[in-house]
Amino acid sequence: MKNSVYELAAEADRIFREAVFQAQEDLKSKNIPLVYVNRDSKLCWQISDDKIVCRKPRSGKFKISE
């Protein structure tokens, strides 16, 4: 099998990051932070200052994603 689960996850992550980057570029001139909420995992991704930040929406704790 050519596409393992890890390869598919890496491809999904690459596509997500590419889409987020494009959205950030589109919103950059308006100074609007981009927030993406993944309801399945109940995580909130916030893109600001060229960083992708992940947190649980109610905890208020942020973890910088690499």
N, C-alpha and C positions, 0 to 999 in steps of 0.2 A: 504494500500500500504506500503510494507516494506521499500523500498528505496525512501526516500523523496529527493527533490532537494538538500537539505543541506547535506544529507548523501552521495549523489553522488558527490557533489562538494568536500566534505572532502576526499572521496576516490580518486578522481582525483588529488587532491593536494598531498596526501600521495604518490601516484604513481609517480608524477612529482618529488617530493623531493627525493624519493628513486633513481630514474633514474639520477637525477642531482648529488646526492652523489656518485653514482657508477662512473659516468663520471669524477667527480672531483678526485676520488681516482685513476682512470686510468691516468689522466693527471698530477697528483701531482708531480710525479718524473721528469716530463719535465718542470715544472714551467710555465705552460701555463694556463692563466685564461680562464675560460669557460664562454661564453656569449650565452644566449638564447634569441632570438627576437621573441616575439609573435606578428605576423603581424595583427591579428584580433583586439587586444586591443592597438596595437602600443606601447607596453612596451618592455623594454629591461631588461632582468634578467642577472646579472653578479654574478658569484660565485667566491669569492676569500676570503682568510683568514677565511675560515669556516663560512662565512656569505652569505646570499642570498640578493643581492641588486637589487632593482627595480627602473627604471627611464624611463622617456620618452626620447627616443634616441636624440632628437634635443634640449631638454631643458638643458641637462647636470646636472640636479638635481637628486640626488640619495636619495632614501628612504630605510632604512633598514627594511626588512620584517622579521616578527617573525614566 
